[in-house]
Amino acid sequence: MTNQTLILIQCRDAVGLVARIANTVANHRLNIVTMREYVDEPANRFYVRVVCAGKAEDNAQLAGDLTSVLPAGATVTVNPPQQKRLAVLVTKEHHCLGDIIVRHFFSTLGAEVCCVIGNYDNLRAFTERFDIPFHHVSHEGKSKEAFETELVETLAPYQPDYLVLAKFMRILSPAFVAVYPGRIINIHHSFLPAFIGANPYKQAHNRGVKLIGATAHFVTNDLDEGPIIAQDIKPVNHSYTVKDMVRAGKEVEKSVLSKAIALVIEDRVIITGNRTVVFE
């Protein structure tokens, strides 16, 4: 968006909001290219993503002028940072990390991977081949509090915009989540809310499911129940073993996580309670 202005708004719904926004933007000599809005009628909430041709001369002034014509309590963001910084947390599985790093290497990720942190050292050699810092922060022999304190201290110098849990097999405490509210993206190896917890493919196989899937969501204090960003499914049948399901599931996981990252870093996702509004 080199020569464009991006505006994100969420507020109480009211008559004439689109006209007010359009007039204010025009007063700043900006031309609307796309305007995608959504009204949550039961909650009486209005959400909009506006892309304008041209750069706003003063982001703060534009945000202030928009706020002044919107209902009280409106949230307005003008031109959020474009180049997001991602810290990736891993355990032992490489498929999601590999997809992220390859996209990073070929500049198709749309963000910078500033570091990778693993609670095991298994993925260090792979990560460092791409000149990305790898930190081993072991959980073994430590309390959860001590482990997470070390994680926070390791992450601090990098100032990541988002944490991506690329098969990071540790449950994070509310205290850790509070450090990065609405900024932790997890990939879960099932089509939530089905098969929550461990061994989802075994659960799915035992149930004889005909579809398996993956869910990318923001992390909250409720395990695997945060606002969903993206989901996808893949057909399976009675001939699939658990191993076959795992193999197919990994492909879906990579795809869903990649899509979720793209949506988030392009500022197409707005969190509202335990849901998301996604402007694709």
C-alpha positions in Angstrom: 0.0 0.0 0.0 2.8 2.4 -0.9 0.5 5.1 -2.3 -2.7 4.1 -0.4 -4.3 4.9 2.9 -5.9 2.1 5.0 -8.6 2.9 7.5 -10.1 0.4 10.0 -13.1 1.4 12.0 -15.4 -0.3 14.5 -18.1 1.5 16.4 -21.8 1.4 17.4 -24.0 1.3 14.4 -26.0 4.3 13.4 -27.7 5.8 10.4 -25.5 7.6 7.8 -22.1 6.2 8.9 -20.9 5.4 5.4 -21.8 8.9 4.2 -20.0 10.5 7.2 -16.9 8.4 6.6 -16.9 9.1 2.8 -17.3 12.9 3.4 -14.5 13.0 5.9 -12.1 11.0 3.7 -13.0 13.4 0.7 -12.2 16.4 2.9 -8.7 14.9 3.2 -8.4 14.7 -0.6 -8.4 11.0 -0.6 -10.4 8.8 -3.0 -12.0 5.6 -1.8 -10.9 2.6 -3.8 -12.6 -0.1 -1.7 -14.9 0.0 1.3 -15.9 -3.3 2.9 -18.4 -2.9 5.7 -20.2 -5.3 8.0 -23.1 -4.6 10.5 -23.6 -7.0 13.4 -27.3 -6.3 13.9 -27.8 -8.2 17.1 -24.9 -6.4 18.7 -25.6 -3.1 17.0 -21.9 -2.9 15.8 -20.5 -1.5 12.6 -17.2 -2.6 11.1 -15.5 -1.2 8.0 -12.1 -1.5 6.1 -11.5 1.4 3.7 -8.7 1.6 1.2 -8.0 5.0 -0.4 -5.8 6.1 -3.2 -3.1 8.5 -2.0 -1.4 8.9 1.3 -3.0 10.8 4.2 -0.9 13.9 5.0 -1.6 13.4 8.7 -2.7 10.0 10.0 -3.5 11.4 13.5 -5.6 14.3 12.1 -7.6 11.9 9.8 -8.2 9.5 12.6 -9.3 12.4 14.8 -11.7 13.8 12.2 -13.2 10.4 11.6 -13.7 9.8 15.3 -15.5 13.2 15.7 -18.2 12.1 13.2 -18.7 8.6 14.6 -20.6 7.4 17.6 -18.9 7.7 21.0 -16.4 5.0 21.7 -15.4 4.4 18.1 -12.1 2.8 17.4 -10.3 4.2 14.3 -6.9 3.1 13.0 -5.2 4.9 10.0 -2.3 3.2 8.2 -1.3 0.5 10.7 2.4 -0.5 10.3 2.7 -2.4 7.0 5.8 -4.6 7.7 4.7 -6.8 10.6 7.3 -8.7 12.7 6.5 -12.3 13.5 8.1 -14.4 16.2 7.5 -18.1 15.7 7.2 -20.6 18.6 7.8 -24.2 17.8 8.3 -27.6 19.5 9.4 -30.5 17.2 7.2 -30.6 14.1 8.6 -28.7 11.2 5.9 -28.5 8.5 4.3 -25.2 9.6 7.6 -23.6 10.4 9.0 -24.8 7.1 6.2 -23.2 5.1 6.6 -19.9 7.0 10.3 -19.7 6.6 10.3 -20.6 2.9 7.7 -17.8 2.3 9.9 -15.5 4.3 12.9 -16.4 2.3 11.2 -15.7 -1.0 9.5 -12.5 0.3 6.0 -13.9 -0.2 5.1 -14.0 3.5 4.4 -10.3 3.7 6.1 -10.0 7.1 9.4 -10.4 8.7 10.2 -13.5 10.8 12.3 -11.8 13.5 13.1 -15.0 15.5 12.1 -18.6 16.2 11.9 -20.0 19.7 11.7 -23.7 20.5 11.1 -25.5 23.7 13.3 -28.2 22.1 16.4 -27.6 20.1 15.3 -29.8 17.1 14.6 -27.1 14.6 17.7 -24.9 15.2 19.8 -26.1 12.3 16.9 -25.7 9.8 16.1 -22.2 11.1 19.6 -21.0 11.1 20.1 -22.1 7.5 17.9 -19.1 6.6 19.9 -16.7 8.9 17.0 -16.4 11.3 17.8 -16.3 15.0 16.8 -19.4 16.9 16.5 -19.5 20.7 16.1 -22.7 22.7 14.0 -22.0 25.8 13.5 -25.4 27.5 10.4 -26.0 29.7 12.0 -29.0 31.3 12.7 -28.8 35.1 11.0 -25.4 35.3 7.7 -24.1 36.6 5.3 -22.8 34.0 5.9 -19.3 35.4 9.7 -19.6 35.1 9.4 -21.0 31.6 7.1 -18.2 30.4 9.1 -15.5 32.1 12.1 -16.7 30.0 10.0 -16.7 26.9 8.9 -13.1 27.5 12.5 -12.0 28.2 13.7 -13.7 25.0 11.0 -12.1 22.9 11.3 -8.6 24.4 14.3 -7.4 22.3 12.6 -8.4 19.0 9.3 -6.5 19.8 7.2 -8.8 17.6 3.8 -7.6 16.4 2.5 -11.2 16.5 3.5 -14.5 17.9 2.7 -17.5 15.7 2.4 -20.9 17.4 3.6 -23.2 14.7 2.8 -26.5 16.4 4.0 -25.1 19.8 2.8 -27.8 22.1 2.6 -25.9 25.3 -0.4 -24.5 27.0 0.2 -20.8 27.7 -1.0 -19.2 30.9 -3.4 -16.2 31.1 -0.5 -14.2 32.4 1.5 -14.8 29.3 -1.4 -14.3 27.0 -2.0 -10.9 28.7 1.4 -9.7 27.5 0.3 -10.2 23.8 -3.5 -9.7 23.8 -5.0 -10.5 20.4 -1.6 -11.0 19.0 -1.0 -14.8 19.4 -2.0 -16.9 16.4 -2.3 -20.7 16.9 -2.9 -23.5 14.4 -5.0 -26.3 15.8 -5.0 -29.7 14.1 -8.8 -30.2 14.0 -11.9 -28.5 12.8 -12.9 -26.7 16.0 -14.8 -27.1 18.2 -14.6 -30.8 17.4 -11.8 -33.0 18.8 -10.3 -30.5 21.2 -7.1 -31.5 23.0 -4.6 -34.2 22.4 -4.6 -36.8 19.6 -7.3 -35.2 17.5 -6.6 -37.5 14.5 -6.9 -40.6 16.6 -10.2 -39.2 17.9 -11.3 -38.4 14.3 -10.3 -41.9 13.1 -12.1 -43.6 16.0 -15.2 -41.6 15.2 -15.1 -42.5 11.5 -15.2 -38.9 10.3 -15.4 -38.1 6.6 -13.8 -34.7 6.8 -10.8 -33.5 8.7 -9.7 -30.0 9.0 -7.6 -27.3 10.7 -8.4 -24.1 12.5 -6.2 -21.0 13.0 -7.4 -18.8 15.9 -6.2 -16.2 18.3 -5.1 -17.5 21.7 -7.2 -16.6 24.7 -7.4 -17.9 28.2 -9.8 -20.7 27.1 -7.9 -23.6 25.5 -8.5 -23.8 21.7 -11.6 -21.5 22.0 -10.2 -18.1 20.9 -11.6 -16.1 18.0 -11.3 -18.1 14.8 -9.4 -16.5 11.8 -9.5 -19.3 9.2 -10.6 -22.9 8.7 -10.4 -25.5 6.0 -11.3 -29.2 5.5 -10.2 -32.2 3.5 -12.3 -35.2 2.6 -11.2 -38.6 4.0 -12.8 -42.0 3.9 -12.8 -45.4 5.7 -9.5 -46.4 4.1 -7.5 -43.7 5.8 -5.3 -44.8 8.7 -4.4 -42.5 11.5 -1.1 -42.0 9.8 -2.8 -41.1 6.5 -5.0 -38.6 8.4 -2.0 -37.0 10.1 -0.2 -36.6 6.7 -3.3 -35.0 5.1 -3.9 -32.9 8.2 -0.5 -31.4 8.1 -1.1 -30.1 4.5 -4.4 -28.5 5.7 -2.6 -27.0 8.7 0.0 -25.4 6.6 -2.6 -23.9 4.2 -4.9 -22.6 7.0 -2.0 -21.1 9.0 -0.6 -19.4 5.9 -4.0 -17.9 5.1 -4.5 -16.7 8.6 -1.2 -15.0 8.8 -1.9 -13.3 5.5 -5.2 -12.0 6.7 -3.8 -10.7 10.0 -0.8 -9.0 8.6 -2.9 -7.4 5.8 -5.1 -5.9 8.6 -8.2 -7.8 7.3 -9.1 -9.2 10.7 -11.0 -7.4 13.5 -11.5 -9.1 16.8 -14.9 -8.6 18.4 -15.5 -10.5 21.6 -14.8 -14.1 20.9 -15.4 -13.7 17.1 -13.6 -12.1 14.2 -14.8 -10.0 11.3 -12.6 -11.0 8.4 -12.6 -8.8 5.3 -11.2 -11.1 2.5 
